[in-house]
Amino acid sequence: MIQGTSAPLSALKAHGIALGVGANNIANASTPGFKRDRVIMTETPPVGVRATIAKDFSPGYQIPEHEGKGVHLVEMSNVDYGRELVDIMMVSRLYEANLRTLADQDELVGSLLDIKK
């Protein structure tokens, strides 16, 4: 592998995972009791990043539900649409930046090969 590509490639993989987690959280936001996932990014030696998925067990809001003659509370999901959308926008920009880094690396290698000919 060409030096300089391993960091953006690992970042693309990690950010792809983060985008999938955000999409899953939004898709399940209206499911009662659903607990959102969160992504933890960690550095991998010598260069790179890894995404680890962890469950957020914070409680969701509760709504009253009428059942027969009684009323009980139902816990909804703990997904916050605003937070998820901001996270997805940020991660998509990071994804684009790493794609641009790879494109620049490819252009540089192409230029060097042209000079070498």
Secondary structure, 3 states (H helix, E strand, C coil): CCCCCHHHHHHHHHHHHHHHHHHHHHHCCCCCCCCCEEEEEEECCCCCEEEEEEECCCCCCEEEEEECCEEEEEECCCCCHHHHHHHHHHHHHHHHHHHHHHHHHHHHHHHHHHHHC
